[in-house]
Amino acid sequence: MILLVSWAPVGLKRLPLTLAILCLALGVLVFSTGLLGFDPDPRTWDTVTERLTELVVIIALMGAGLKLDRPIGWRRWASTWRLLAIAMPLTIAATAWLGVAGLGFSLAMALLFGAAMAPTDPVLAADVQVGPPRSGDEDEVRFGLTSEAGLNDGLAFPFVHLAVLAAAGALTSTTALTEWLAVSIVWKLLAGAGVGFVVGRVFAFLLFHNARAGGARFGDGLVALAATLIAYTAAELAHGYGFLAVFICALTIRAGERDHDFHQEMHDFSDQIERLLMMLLLVLFGGALANGLLSALTWTDALIGLAVVFVVRPLAGLIALLGARQPMRERLLLAFLGIRGVGSVYYIAWGLNHGDFGDSERLWAVVGFIILVSIVVHGVTAAPLLERLARRRGSFPAASAPANPPGSIDGD
């Protein structure tokens, strides 16, 4: 796996494959032989699945925040706000409805299904995200997908909590719903964002204040992992959303000294750790597929899964981007390239570990199928589509210029 992480990206440049697809296939191949003496089924290893996916997601969120060159602002991040405020709730509602009407799920399981399928994955979406810090590879599509993936993992959590409430039969309780609104939405979001900002400011001061004063640089790329774990832990202790805290922390560190070379070093370290853990998860996911994760899948389940990938998310994205200034080709890509992956596995594992949803065989089968389709379809199509967009942008530079380019001062 380490050799794959190091060498495969170079060899795969001319092939319609990604490292994720290669590791998935490796997992299927290795575990199909029976040479390994355990079954990496997330239904068996539920707690391990939750913790391992939790770790790789927060590391990916730190890397995503560090690589964003564009300062946060209302207009500069317009496509992000649209995708979060419109596309994500529409995706949750439509997917939950499909869960009830098409799959026969209970309301609780359908809500969990919808919440897990809503976020664009910050781990598997690396191929469609912006380039490293200050690389200049930050067109509107890549920026929108990166910033959306950074924020919607935290914003999907309230709906997972709502699913757990439904599993407990508490949706009819005014007290429970009021507490959900006050705690799961208001407090946890504010606590996560606030803790992330404070931890980010502290790290930015420690990292860059001494350097500005002419002193030695404080730390190396390993600092990124420390910041990730401290921000996440502090947010969890404050009963906030740790995913949100990590991403806000990364944005705050980046804003502390936006053009410093140290951001590249921290990003590179996070990226290496993230890729290694991602490959491990994908090999294990391939092993779960080889050992019957999809055995409960029916033709109806498969059709619903395809609808989530090819209908629900694209339509929700297009509705969210109605009236946006981006050309239609960019809006289509923003809507289509909503990759589902590790974050979805985490939310399913977390929900099932914290609520009584009953038999989850079909839920895992449908979710596994959707992730498999997303890895293959988005993995094969993303690079050619984005390259074609870049060529068109080169021919028509004015057509796709953002309304407020990175660094502008009137975008707030």
Long-range contacts (C-beta under 8 A, 24 or more apart in sequence): 1-26, 1-276, 1-279, 1-280, 1-283, 2-276, 4-279, 5-272, 5-275, 5-276, 5-279, 16-380, 16-384, 17-379, 17-380, 18-127, 18-375, 18-379, 18-380, 18-383, 19-275, 19-279, 20-124, 20-127, 20-278, 20-279, 20-282, 20-375, 20-379, 21-375, 21-376, 21-379, 21-380, 23-279, 23-282, 23-283, 23-286, 24-282, 24-283, 24-285, 24-286, 24-289, 24-372, 24-375, 25-286, 26-283, 26-286, 27-282, 27-283, 27-284, 27-285, 27-286, 27-287, 27-289, 27-290, 28-286, 28-287, 28-289, 28-290, 29-286, 29-290, 30-283, 30-286, 30-287, 31-286, 31-287, 31-290, 31-291, 32-290, 36-287, 39-287, 39-288, 39-291, 40-284, 40-285, 40-287, 40-288, 40-291, 41-288, 41-291, 41-292, 41-293, 42-288, 42-293, 42-345, 42-348, 42-349, 42-364, 43-293, 43-360, 43-361, 43-364, 46-349, 46-352, 46-353, 47-349, 47-353, 49-345, 49-346, 49-349, 50-346, 50-349, 50-350, 50-353, 52-277, 52-280, 52-281, 53-281, 53-342, 53-343, 53-345, 53-346, 53-349, 54-346, 54-350, 55-277, 56-123, 56-274, 56-277, 56-278, 56-281, 56-342, 57-122, 57-123, 57-153, 57-243, 57-342, 57-343, 57-346, 58-228, 58-229, 58-232, 58-242, 58-243, 58-246, 59-225, 59-228, 59-270, 59-273, 59-274, 59-277, 60-122, 60-123, 60-126, 60-270, 60-274, 60-278, 60-342, 61-122, 61-150, 61-153, 61-228, 61-243, 61-246, 61-247, 61-250, 62-224, 62-225, 62-227, 62-228, 62-246, 62-247, 62-249, 62-250, 62-270, 63-224, 63-250, 63-267, 63-270, 63-271, 63-274, 64-122, 64-129, 64-146, 64-147, 64-149, 64-150, 64-247, 64-250, 65-150, 65-246, 65-247, 65-248, 65-249, 65-250, 65-251, 65-253, 65-254, 66-133, 66-224, 66-250, 66-253, 66-254, 66-263, 66-266, 66-267, 66-270, 67-129, 67-130, 67-131, 67-132, 67-133, 67-135, 67-146, 67-267, 68-130, 68-138, 68-143, 68-146, 68-147, 68-150, 68-251, 68-254, 69-130, 69-133, 69-134, 69-136, 69-138, 69-258, 69-406, 70-138, 70-143, 70-406, 70-407, 71-255, 71-258, 71-406, 71-407, 71-411, 72-251, 72-255, 73-404, 73-411, 73-412, 74-411, 74-412, 75-403, 75-404, 75-410, 75-411, 75-412, 76-402, 76-404, 76-406, 76-408, 76-411, 76-412, 77-147, 78-324, 78-325, 78-403, 79-140, 79-143, 79-144, 79-321, 79-324, 79-326, 79-334, 80-143, 80-144, 80-147, 80-148, 80-151, 82-320, 82-321, 82-324, 83-120, 83-144, 83-148, 83-152, 83-317, 83-320, 83-321, 83-334, 84-148, 84-151, 84-152, 84-155, 85-320, 86-316, 86-319, 86-320, 87-313, 87-316, 87-317, 87-319, 87-320, 87-321, 87-335, 87-338, 88-118, 88-119, 88-152, 88-155, 88-156, 88-316, 90-315, 90-316, 90-319, 90-320, 91-117, 91-118, 91-312, 91-313, 91-316, 91-338, 92-117, 92-118, 92-156, 92-159, 94-312, 94-315, 94-316, 95-308, 95-312, 98-304, 98-307, 98-308, 98-312, 99-304, 102-300, 102-303, 102-304, 102-307, 103-300, 103-301, 103-304, 103-362, 103-366, 105-362, 105-363, 106-166, 106-167, 106-357, 106-358, 107-166, 107-171, 108-163, 108-164, 108-166, 108-167, 108-355, 108-357, 109-163, 109-167, 109-357, 109-358, 109-360, 109-363, 111-159, 111-162, 111-163, 111-166, 112-160, 112-163, 112-164, 112-167, 112-347, 112-348, 112-351, 112-352, 112-355, 112-357, 112-363, 113-363, 113-366, 113-367, 114-159, 115-156, 115-157, 115-159, 115-160, 115-162, 115-163, 115-347, 115-351, 116-156, 116-160, 116-343, 116-344, 116-347, 116-348, 116-351, 116-367, 117-308, 117-312, 117-340, 117-344, 117-367, 117-370, 118-152, 118-156, 118-159, 119-149, 119-152, 119-153, 119-155, 119-156, 119-340, 119-343, 119-344, 119-347, 120-145, 120-148, 120-149, 120-152, 120-337, 120-338, 120-339, 120-340, 121-149, 121-339, 121-340, 121-341, 121-342, 121-343, 121-344, 122-149, 122-150, 122-153, 122-343, 123-274, 123-278, 123-281, 123-341, 123-342, 123-343, 124-278, 124-339, 124-340, 124-341, 124-342, 124-374, 124-375, 124-378, 125-149, 125-337, 125-339, 125-341, 126-271, 126-274, 126-275, 126-278, 127-379, 127-382, 127-383, 128-337, 128-339, 128-378, 128-382, 128-386, 132-264, 132-267, 132-268, 132-271, 133-254, 133-263, 133-264, 133-267, 134-259, 134-263, 134-264, 138-406, 139-330, 139-389, 139-390, 139-393, 139-400, 140-326, 140-330, 140-334, 140-400, 140-402, 141-330, 141-333, 141-334, 141-337, 141-386, 141-389, 142-386, 143-402, 144-334, 145-334, 145-337, 145-338, 148-338, 150-247, 150-250, 150-251, 151-244, 151-247, 153-243, 153-244, 153-247, 153-343, 154-189, 154-192, 154-241, 154-242, 154-243, 154-244, 154-245, 154-247, 155-189, 155-244, 156-343, 156-347, 157-184, 157-188, 157-241, 157-243, 157-347, 158-184, 158-185, 158-188, 158-189, 160-347, 160-350, 160-351, 163-351, 163-355, 163-357, 164-351, 164-354, 164-355, 167-355, 167-356, 167-357, 168-355, 168-356, 183-239, 187-239, 187-240, 188-239, 188-240, 188-241, 189-240, 189-241, 189-244, 190-240, 191-235, 191-238, 191-239, 191-240, 191-241, 192-235, 192-240, 192-241, 192-242, 192-243, 192-244, 192-245, 192-248, 193-240, 193-244, 193-245, 193-248, 194-238, 194-240, 195-231, 195-234, 195-235, 195-238, 195-240, 195-245, 196-231, 196-235, 196-244, 196-245, 196-246, 196-247, 196-248, 196-249, 196-252, 197-248, 197-249, 197-252, 199-227, 199-230, 199-231, 199-234, 199-245, 199-249, 199-252, 200-227, 200-231, 200-248, 200-249, 200-250, 200-251, 200-252, 200-253, 200-255, 200-256, 201-252, 201-256, 203-227, 203-249, 203-252, 203-253, 203-256, 204-252, 204-253, 204-255, 204-256, 204-257, 205-256, 207-253, 207-256, 207-257, 207-260, 207-262, 208-256, 208-257, 208-260, 208-262, 211-257, 211-260, 211-262, 212-257, 217-262, 220-265, 220-269, 221-265, 221-266, 221-268, 221-269, 221-270, 222-269, 223-266, 224-266, 224-267, 224-269, 224-270, 225-269, 225-270, 225-273, 227-253, 227-266, 228-270, 278-342, 281-342, 281-345, 282-375, 285-345, 285-368, 285-371, 288-368, 289-368, 289-372, 293-364, 293-365, 293-368, 294-365, 294-368, 294-369, 294-372, 295-365, 296-361, 296-362, 296-364, 296-365, 297-362, 297-365, 297-366, 297-368, 297-369, 298-362, 301-362, 301-365, 301-366, 301-369, 302-369, 304-366, 305-366, 305-369, 305-370, 305-373, 306-373, 308-340, 308-370, 309-340, 309-370, 309-373, 309-374, 309-377, 313-338, 314-338, 325-402, 325-403, 326-400, 327-399, 327-400, 329-389, 329-392, 330-389, 330-400, 333-385, 333-386, 333-389, 336-385, 337-378, 337-382, 337-385, 339-374, 339-375, 339-378, 340-370, 340-371, 340-374, 341-371, 341-374, 341-375, 344-370, 344-371, 345-371
